[in-house]
Amino acid sequence: MSEQTFSQMSDQELKAYVLAHRSDAEALHIYLSRLDERPGEVHKFGDYSALENLLKDQSP
């Protein structure tokens, strides 16, 4: 998929895509960038437990 296609996806759609296509590094980087841009949320470098919790909490 292209970056333009990812930008058209909602956060939930992109998350679902990343979980279904774990080898797609481009999608993962775009999703992580979106998480980083969320106001009021801080994720320390190397703190992957926060990312894991976000993914679990947002699972459908």
C-alpha positions in Angstrom: 0.0 0.0 0.0 1.1 3.6 -0.5 1.5 6.3 2.2 -1.4 8.1 0.6 -3.7 5.1 1.2 -2.6 4.9 4.8 -3.3 8.6 5.3 -6.9 8.0 4.1 -7.4 5.3 6.8 -8.8 6.1 10.2 -6.7 5.3 13.2 -8.7 2.1 13.8 -8.4 1.0 10.2 -4.7 1.6 10.2 -4.3 -0.3 13.5 -6.2 -3.2 12.1 -4.1 -3.2 9.0 -0.9 -3.1 11.0 -2.0 -6.0 13.2 -3.0 -8.1 10.1 0.2 -7.2 8.1 2.9 -7.3 10.8 5.7 -7.4 8.3 4.6 -4.0 6.7 7.2 -1.7 8.2 5.9 1.4 6.4 2.4 1.0 7.9 3.9 0.4 11.3 5.9 3.6 11.1 2.9 5.6 10.0 0.8 4.2 12.8 3.6 4.9 15.4 3.8 8.5 14.0 0.1 8.9 14.6 0.4 7.7 18.1 3.3 10.1 18.7 1.2 13.0 17.4 -1.7 12.5 19.9 -1.9 15.4 22.3 -1.4 14.6 25.9 0.1 11.2 25.4 3.8 10.6 26.0 5.6 7.4 25.0 9.2 7.1 26.1 11.7 5.8 23.6 12.1 2.1 24.2 8.9 1.9 26.3 7.1 -0.7 24.3 4.8 -1.7 27.1 2.9 1.5 26.5 2.4 0.6 22.8 1.4 -2.9 23.7 -1.2 -1.6 26.2 -2.6 0.8 23.6 -3.0 -2.0 21.0 -4.7 -4.2 23.6 -7.0 -1.4 24.8 -8.1 -0.5 21.3 -8.7 -4.0 20.0 -12.2 -4.5 18.7 
